[in-house]
Amino acid sequence: MTLLEEFARLLQEFGLGSYQPAGGGTIVLAVPPATPDAVLVLTRAAGLDADSTLPYDTPTVQVRVRGAVKDAVGAEGTAQAVYDALHGLGSRALPGGTWLVLGLATGGGPVYAGRDSADRDQWDVSFRMELHRPVGNRR
């Protein structure tokens, strides 16, 4: 299971949407679908450099919240719920077994990202995730 899949399942556990690996849910990975309007799109961004010997990674996970047509307030509310669920979360296993040491939001909370070509408002929330991952040479 990939890291994004683990976070998709975590958001589903928190009741923030539904994740279906084959598609069709309201939580998707990387590429936003044409429908439905309201979705959470998870992507990875560069994090801090990893040490080659210590079993810790600090990737950045971005959640783009896309709302219904011309519904900036509703989309912001969902983005705030994502922020509230993940900011400060830690000391627990993610659904695929990766240990989440701590998740910290960056940028002070949801940031308005404008409307897409179909007039759907979007908000971004990014998190620096501190993960314990004793794999390969890092034990």
Backbone as ProteinMPNN parsed JSONL, in Angstrom:
{"seq_chain_A": "MTLLEEFARLLQEFGLGSYQPAGGGTIVLAVPPATPDAVLVLTRAAGLDADSTLPYDTPTVQVRVRGAVKDAVGAEGTAQAVYDALHGLGSRALPGGTWLVLGLATGGGPVYAGRDSADRDQWDVSFRMELHRPVGNRR", "coords_chain_A": {"N_chain_A": [[0.851, -1.174, 0.0], [0.592, 2.186, -0.873], [1.912, 5.327, 0.422], [0.13, 7.473, -0.027], [-2.239, 6.047, -0.388], [-2.544, 5.06, 2.194], [-3.05, 7.446, 3.598], [-5.41, 8.234, 2.325], [-7.146, 6.219, 3.164], [-7.058, 6.762, 5.882], [-8.275, 9.313, 6.03], [-10.792, 8.505, 5.196], [-11.478, 6.849, 7.37], [-11.872, 8.842, 9.247], [-14.235, 9.849, 8.408], [-14.32, 11.687, 6.331], [-14.735, 11.324, 3.681], [-14.991, 8.96, 0.931], [-12.891, 6.307, 0.011], [-12.003, 4.532, -2.799], [-10.064, 2.211, -4.256], [-10.216, 1.527, -7.0], [-11.399, 3.702, -8.07], [-14.086, 6.149, -8.177], [-14.757, 7.025, -5.648], [-14.898, 9.696, -3.164], [-12.481, 10.525, -2.327], [-9.471, 10.825, -3.838], [-6.444, 9.895, -5.597], [-3.8, 11.866, -6.648], [-4.786, 12.693, -9.395], [-7.417, 14.771, -10.19], [-10.799, 13.811, -10.703], [-13.299, 14.318, -13.316], [-15.889, 14.217, -12.336], [-17.143, 13.276, -9.11], [-18.248, 16.648, -8.198], [-17.429, 17.558, -5.588], [-14.532, 16.634, -4.101], [-11.665, 15.127, -2.488], [-8.35, 15.494, -3.193], [-5.413, 13.805, -3.082], [-1.955, 14.38, -2.961], [1.631, 14.077, -3.199], [4.299, 16.091, -2.065], [7.559, 17.597, -2.158], [9.48, 16.804, 0.687], [11.377, 17.055, 3.717], [14.89, 16.332, 3.469], [15.875, 12.918, 3.603], [17.567, 10.949, 6.04], [20.198, 8.657, 5.458], [20.583, 6.541, 7.151], [18.942, 6.602, 9.393], [15.684, 5.536, 10.397], [13.531, 7.3, 9.466], [11.19, 9.351, 7.769], [10.12, 12.413, 6.256], [7.811, 13.278, 4.559], [5.804, 15.506, 2.535], [2.368, 15.832, 2.448], [-0.236, 16.772, 0.43], [-3.544, 17.936, 0.533], [-5.991, 18.618, -1.623], [-8.953, 20.241, -1.595], [-11.847, 20.111, -3.315], [-14.774, 21.766, -4.0], [-18.374, 22.006, -4.439], [-19.931, 23.623, -7.294], [-19.213, 27.02, -7.297], [-19.024, 27.229, -4.447], [-17.411, 28.262, -2.191], [-17.434, 28.511, 0.586], [-18.448, 26.053, 1.598], [-16.464, 24.292, 0.634], [-14.251, 25.326, 1.959], [-14.98, 24.72, 4.583], [-14.827, 21.915, 4.551], [-12.095, 21.645, 4.032], [-11.096, 22.754, 6.375], [-11.991, 20.841, 8.189], [-10.398, 18.666, 7.404], [-7.896, 19.705, 8.086], [-8.271, 19.973, 10.89], [-8.538, 17.283, 11.592], [-6.039, 16.1, 10.946], [-3.875, 17.76, 11.744], [-1.475, 17.741, 14.19], [-1.935, 15.108, 14.764], [-0.745, 11.962, 15.781], [1.51, 9.315, 16.887], [0.466, 6.793, 16.13], [-0.541, 3.996, 14.137], [-0.775, 4.072, 10.619], [-3.345, 3.116, 8.232], [-2.053, 1.181, 6.571], [0.011, 0.253, 8.08], [2.288, 1.856, 8.394], [4.091, 3.82, 10.699], [2.922, 6.712, 12.108], [4.536, 9.319, 13.384], [4.142, 12.072, 13.859], [1.917, 14.49, 12.571], [1.985, 17.586, 10.991], [0.439, 20.561, 10.099], [1.239, 22.761, 7.434], [1.769, 26.177, 6.582], [-0.232, 27.374, 8.088], [-2.896, 26.544, 7.914], [-5.9, 25.913, 5.921], [-5.593, 27.017, 2.517], [-6.768, 29.168, 0.079], [-7.208, 28.108, -3.232], [-8.325, 28.951, -5.556], [-10.701, 28.812, -8.321], [-11.599, 26.029, -10.37], [-11.768, 25.14, -13.902], [-14.433, 24.557, -14.14], [-15.767, 26.174, -12.382], [-15.571, 25.34, -9.718], [-14.794, 25.717, -6.385], [-11.614, 25.602, -4.719], [-9.493, 24.447, -2.119], [-6.372, 24.223, -0.454], [-4.591, 22.095, 1.756], [-1.707, 21.435, 3.436], [0.555, 19.027, 4.798], [3.271, 18.243, 6.882], [4.574, 15.206, 7.352], [5.789, 13.147, 9.819], [7.329, 10.182, 9.746], [7.924, 6.876, 10.9], [9.914, 4.569, 9.468], [11.29, 1.752, 9.24], [12.915, 0.374, 6.949], [14.676, -1.406, 4.333], [17.983, -0.316, 4.272], [17.777, 1.136, 6.544], [17.465, 0.736, 9.725]], "CA_chain_A": [[0.0, 0.0, 0.0], [1.391, 3.404, -0.932], [1.666, 6.308, 1.473], [-1.107, 8.202, -0.32], [-3.366, 5.153, -0.1], [-2.719, 5.028, 3.645], [-3.714, 8.677, 4.023], [-6.781, 8.192, 1.819], [-7.91, 5.358, 4.081], [-7.157, 7.471, 7.161], [-9.331, 10.317, 5.88], [-12.053, 7.766, 5.172], [-11.77, 6.468, 8.763], [-12.349, 10.04, 9.944], [-15.532, 10.232, 7.858], [-14.182, 12.857, 5.465], [-15.001, 10.923, 2.308], [-14.856, 7.522, 0.682], [-11.782, 5.959, -0.874], [-12.155, 3.278, -3.528], [-8.853, 2.115, -5.073], [-10.516, 1.458, -8.432], [-12.045, 4.947, -8.464], [-15.502, 6.297, -7.862], [-14.964, 7.601, -4.323], [-14.726, 11.148, -3.044], [-11.069, 10.737, -2.015], [-8.732, 10.287, -4.976], [-5.004, 10.087, -5.56], [-3.041, 12.578, -7.674], [-5.472, 13.327, -10.522], [-8.838, 14.997, -9.891], [-11.72, 13.356, -11.749], [-14.273, 15.314, -13.786], [-16.998, 14.143, -11.378], [-18.106, 14.269, -8.648], [-17.689, 17.981, -7.959], [-16.747, 17.629, -4.291], [-13.568, 15.562, -3.895], [-10.372, 15.397, -1.857], [-7.299, 14.978, -4.072], [-4.176, 13.677, -2.318], [-0.703, 14.334, -3.711], [2.842, 14.234, -2.399], [5.221, 17.158, -2.452], [8.875, 17.389, -1.55], [9.589, 16.982, 2.129], [12.761, 17.239, 4.147], [15.8, 15.26, 3.038], [15.914, 11.755, 4.488], [18.864, 10.439, 6.452], [20.372, 7.341, 4.857], [20.719, 5.493, 8.16], [17.854, 6.654, 10.376], [14.439, 5.06, 9.782], [12.486, 8.322, 9.521], [10.944, 10.162, 6.577], [9.247, 13.553, 6.507], [7.2, 13.731, 3.311], [4.691, 16.45, 2.592], [1.144, 15.351, 1.806], [-1.161, 17.868, 0.175], [-4.941, 17.589, 0.286], [-6.747, 19.666, -2.309], [-10.392, 20.063, -1.395], [-12.63, 20.752, -4.366], [-16.171, 21.789, -3.592], [-19.405, 22.131, -5.457], [-19.827, 24.835, -8.106], [-19.336, 28.313, -6.603], [-19.284, 26.981, -3.026], [-16.147, 28.459, -1.479], [-17.636, 28.318, 2.023], [-18.536, 24.619, 1.853], [-15.151, 23.695, 0.403], [-13.377, 25.736, 3.068], [-15.377, 23.941, 5.757], [-14.247, 20.578, 4.421], [-10.644, 21.795, 4.193], [-10.845, 22.96, 7.805], [-12.195, 19.544, 8.842], [-9.187, 17.893, 7.128], [-6.871, 20.306, 8.947], [-8.557, 19.623, 12.289], [-8.342, 15.841, 11.79], [-4.662, 15.652, 10.765], [-2.864, 18.594, 12.412], [-1.167, 17.283, 15.548], [-2.194, 13.678, 14.895], [0.478, 11.177, 15.817], [1.612, 8.136, 17.761], [-0.497, 5.787, 15.702], [-0.277, 3.343, 12.861], [-1.651, 4.375, 9.499], [-4.04, 1.892, 7.836], [-1.178, 0.185, 5.952], [1.032, -0.159, 9.022], [3.325, 2.864, 8.599], [3.907, 4.503, 11.985], [2.886, 8.167, 12.049], [5.068, 9.933, 14.596], [3.419, 13.329, 14.033], [1.516, 15.237, 11.381], [1.883, 19.017, 11.255], [0.021, 21.364, 8.953], [2.123, 23.859, 7.065], [1.042, 27.304, 6.006], [-1.222, 27.946, 8.99], [-4.25, 26.06, 7.694], [-6.336, 25.87, 4.524], [-5.255, 28.147, 1.661], [-7.636, 29.193, -1.1], [-6.454, 27.821, -4.454], [-9.07, 29.434, -6.706], [-11.716, 27.969, -8.956], [-11.152, 25.304, -11.56], [-12.437, 25.563, -15.142], [-15.873, 24.316, -14.001], [-16.229, 27.061, -11.302], [-15.581, 24.655, -8.418], [-13.798, 26.304, -5.492], [-10.616, 24.662, -4.232], [-8.659, 24.835, -0.985], [-5.261, 23.306, -0.214], [-4.062, 21.925, 3.104], [-0.5, 20.616, 3.34], [1.018, 18.481, 6.078], [4.57, 17.577, 6.981], [4.339, 13.976, 8.089], [6.975, 12.49, 10.358], [7.022, 8.756, 9.689], [8.95, 5.904, 11.263], [9.881, 3.567, 8.4], [12.51, 0.938, 9.274], [12.965, -0.477, 5.775], [15.936, -1.406, 3.596], [19.203, -0.104, 5.066], [17.479, 2.001, 7.69], [16.847, -0.068, 10.776]], "C_chain_A": [[0.898, 1.239, 0.0], [1.039, 4.343, 0.216], [0.371, 7.078, 1.218], [-2.338, 7.341, -0.07], [-3.616, 5.085, 1.406], [-3.428, 6.286, 4.14], [-5.14, 8.766, 3.506], [-7.66, 7.358, 2.75], [-8.075, 6.014, 5.451], [-8.258, 8.535, 7.095], [-10.706, 9.671, 5.819], [-12.45, 7.34, 6.586], [-12.331, 7.636, 9.552], [-13.672, 10.552, 9.393], [-15.486, 11.425, 6.926], [-14.409, 12.547, 3.986], [-14.871, 9.431, 2.173], [-13.714, 7.306, -0.307], [-12.046, 4.6, -1.483], [-10.968, 3.168, -4.483], [-9.104, 2.095, -6.584], [-11.18, 2.73, -8.948], [-13.498, 4.98, -8.048], [-15.784, 6.871, -6.494], [-14.801, 9.11, -4.341], [-13.337, 11.514, -2.526], [-10.292, 10.054, -3.128], [-7.253, 10.619, -4.847], [-4.525, 10.798, -6.823], [-3.856, 13.334, -8.72], [-6.954, 13.521, -10.194], [-9.724, 14.516, -11.034], [-12.66, 14.482, -12.183], [-15.484, 15.371, -12.852], [-16.6, 13.17, -10.281], [-17.432, 15.629, -8.439], [-16.844, 17.995, -6.689], [-15.854, 16.404, -4.094], [-12.384, 16.075, -3.081], [-9.333, 14.731, -2.751], [-5.992, 14.983, -3.289], [-2.986, 13.578, -3.25], [0.451, 14.44, -2.721], [3.655, 15.38, -2.958], [6.543, 16.884, -1.751], [8.811, 17.657, -0.053], [11.035, 17.274, 2.483], [13.61, 16.081, 3.646], [15.816, 14.148, 4.078], [17.357, 11.409, 4.829], [19.006, 9.026, 5.901], [20.449, 6.212, 5.87], [19.59, 5.478, 9.18], [16.528, 6.29, 9.704], [13.275, 6.059, 9.874], [12.403, 9.053, 8.194], [10.017, 11.302, 6.968], [8.664, 14.072, 5.186], [6.129, 14.792, 3.586], [3.528, 15.847, 1.821], [0.216, 16.549, 1.654], [-2.55, 17.3, -0.08], [-5.585, 18.797, -0.385], [-8.216, 19.32, -2.169], [-11.1, 20.837, -2.492], [-14.096, 20.649, -3.967], [-17.123, 21.82, -4.77], [-19.214, 23.456, -6.2], [-20.134, 26.064, -7.254], [-19.723, 28.15, -5.139], [-17.981, 27.069, -2.228], [-16.295, 28.162, 0.008], [-17.7, 26.832, 2.373], [-17.197, 23.923, 1.684], [-14.18, 24.08, 1.516], [-13.705, 24.963, 4.337], [-14.812, 22.532, 5.722], [-12.744, 20.633, 4.612], [-10.288, 21.998, 5.662], [-11.022, 21.655, 8.577], [-10.989, 18.628, 8.608], [-8.052, 18.396, 8.017], [-7.058, 19.864, 10.394], [-8.285, 18.15, 12.575], [-6.862, 15.452, 11.784], [-3.609, 16.478, 11.508], [-2.686, 18.144, 13.864], [-1.427, 15.803, 15.778], [-0.869, 12.924, 14.916], [0.378, 10.009, 16.767], [0.55, 7.101, 17.435], [-0.058, 5.188, 14.377], [-1.266, 3.844, 11.822], [-2.293, 3.064, 9.036], [-3.183, 0.819, 7.168], [-0.04, -0.263, 6.838], [2.168, 0.82, 9.225], [3.037, 3.602, 9.9], [4.002, 6.01, 11.78], [3.362, 8.709, 13.386], [4.279, 11.21, 14.877], [3.096, 13.936, 12.683], [1.333, 16.698, 11.741], [1.481, 19.758, 9.991], [1.055, 22.447, 8.699], [1.269, 24.989, 6.513], [-0.077, 27.847, 6.871], [-2.656, 27.515, 8.768], [-4.614, 26.073, 6.229], [-6.009, 27.166, 3.781], [-6.128, 28.066, 0.41], [-6.794, 29.031, -2.362], [-7.213, 28.234, -5.715], [-10.117, 28.455, -7.197], [-11.116, 27.248, -10.147], [-11.976, 25.762, -12.768], [-13.952, 25.347, -15.104], [-16.471, 25.119, -12.841], [-16.363, 26.377, -9.953], [-14.44, 25.219, -7.568], [-12.888, 25.227, -4.921], [-9.806, 25.282, -3.09], [-7.577, 23.785, -0.81], [-4.893, 23.3, 1.263], [-2.866, 20.989, 2.97], [-0.018, 20.228, 4.732], [2.419, 17.918, 5.93], [4.357, 16.388, 7.894], [5.663, 13.375, 8.544], [6.631, 11.014, 10.521], [8.209, 7.926, 10.15], [8.833, 4.77, 10.263], [11.175, 2.772, 8.387], [12.548, -0.086, 8.14], [14.351, -0.414, 5.139], [17.144, -1.296, 4.515], [18.973, 0.688, 6.344], [16.729, 1.237, 8.773], [17.159, 0.506, 12.129]], "O_chain_A": [[1.847, 1.326, 0.779], [0.02, 4.183, 0.887], [-0.403, 7.312, 2.147], [-3.362, 7.835, 0.402], [-4.765, 5.057, 1.846], [-4.304, 6.208, 5.001], [-6.002, 9.322, 4.187], [-8.779, 7.75, 3.079], [-9.104, 5.844, 6.105], [-9.077, 8.639, 8.008], [-11.678, 10.225, 6.333], [-13.616, 7.452, 6.964], [-13.174, 7.447, 10.429], [-14.182, 11.573, 9.853], [-16.494, 12.108, 6.742], [-14.283, 13.432, 3.14], [-14.669, 8.716, 3.154], [-13.586, 8.009, -1.309], [-12.286, 3.627, -0.768], [-10.871, 3.95, -5.428], [-8.285, 2.594, -7.355], [-11.49, 2.828, -10.136], [-14.066, 3.973, -7.623], [-16.936, 7.181, -6.188], [-14.593, 9.719, -5.39], [-13.049, 12.691, -2.31], [-10.431, 8.85, -3.342], [-6.863, 11.507, -4.089], [-4.821, 10.365, -7.937], [-3.625, 14.527, -8.912], [-7.668, 12.548, -9.948], [-9.435, 14.783, -12.201], [-12.793, 15.486, -11.483], [-16.035, 16.444, -12.607], [-15.766, 12.298, -10.527], [-16.208, 15.744, -8.496], [-15.68, 18.397, -6.715], [-16.342, 15.284, -3.941], [-12.135, 17.277, -2.995], [-9.428, 13.537, -3.034], [-5.515, 16.041, -2.879], [-2.991, 12.802, -4.206], [0.274, 14.835, -1.569], [3.694, 15.608, -4.168], [6.624, 16.038, -0.859], [8.174, 18.607, 0.404], [11.82, 17.693, 1.632], [13.105, 14.979, 3.427], [15.777, 14.407, 5.281], [18.255, 11.561, 4.001], [18.032, 8.273, 5.88], [20.386, 5.042, 5.493], [19.313, 4.436, 9.773], [16.278, 6.692, 8.567], [12.177, 5.708, 10.306], [13.424, 9.34, 7.569], [9.222, 11.174, 7.899], [8.989, 15.177, 4.752], [5.633, 14.942, 4.702], [3.685, 15.407, 0.682], [-0.079, 17.25, 2.622], [-2.716, 16.32, -0.807], [-5.706, 19.864, 0.216], [-8.661, 18.246, -2.573], [-10.975, 22.058, -2.591], [-14.588, 19.569, -3.639], [-16.73, 21.68, -5.927], [-18.428, 24.304, -5.778], [-21.165, 26.14, -6.586], [-20.62, 28.83, -4.642], [-17.513, 26.079, -1.666], [-15.379, 27.619, 0.625], [-17.074, 26.398, 3.34], [-16.831, 23.066, 2.488], [-13.381, 23.257, 1.962], [-12.802, 24.592, 5.087], [-14.368, 22.012, 6.745], [-12.171, 19.771, 5.278], [-9.283, 21.468, 6.137], [-10.278, 21.393, 9.522], [-10.594, 17.891, 9.512], [-7.335, 17.603, 8.627], [-6.107, 19.43, 11.044], [-7.852, 17.8, 13.673], [-6.461, 14.565, 12.539], [-2.556, 15.949, 11.866], [-3.627, 18.168, 14.657], [-1.169, 15.292, 16.868], [0.032, 13.234, 14.135], [-0.665, 9.742, 17.364], [-0.16, 6.601, 18.308], [0.689, 5.794, 13.61], [-2.45, 4.018, 12.11], [-1.821, 1.993, 9.417], [-3.555, -0.354, 7.196], [0.793, -1.066, 6.419], [2.959, 0.639, 10.151], [1.895, 3.966, 10.18], [5.029, 6.523, 11.334], [2.676, 8.576, 14.4], [3.801, 11.414, 15.993], [3.912, 13.896, 11.763], [0.612, 17.023, 12.684], [2.105, 19.601, 8.942], [1.665, 22.978, 9.627], [0.161, 24.757, 6.03], [-0.818, 28.719, 6.417], [-3.561, 28.077, 9.385], [-3.741, 26.226, 5.374], [-6.128, 28.262, 4.331], [-6.211, 27.02, -0.234], [-5.794, 29.726, -2.545], [-6.793, 27.903, -6.824], [-10.38, 27.423, -6.581], [-10.247, 27.774, -10.842], [-12.791, 26.677, -12.652], [-14.676, 25.889, -15.94], [-17.557, 24.793, -12.362], [-17.18, 26.787, -9.128], [-13.278, 25.204, -7.975], [-13.313, 24.099, -4.67], [-9.484, 26.471, -3.101], [-7.827, 22.594, -0.995], [-4.883, 24.335, 1.929], [-2.995, 19.88, 2.452], [-0.157, 20.979, 5.698], [2.717, 17.205, 4.972], [4.005, 16.541, 9.064], [6.552, 13.126, 7.729], [5.768, 10.643, 11.316], [9.357, 8.234, 9.831], [7.811, 4.088, 10.196], [12.074, 3.078, 7.605], [12.25, -1.263, 8.344], [15.108, 0.525, 5.382], [17.304, -2.098, 5.435], [19.898, 0.881, 7.134], [15.505, 1.114, 8.729], [16.724, -0.037, 13.145]]}, "name": "protein", "num_of_chains": 1, "seq": "MTLLEEFARLLQEFGLGSYQPAGGGTIVLAVPPATPDAVLVLTRAAGLDADSTLPYDTPTVQVRVRGAVKDAVGAEGTAQAVYDALHGLGSRALPGGTWLVLGLATGGGPVYAGRDSADRDQWDVSFRMELHRPVGNRR"}
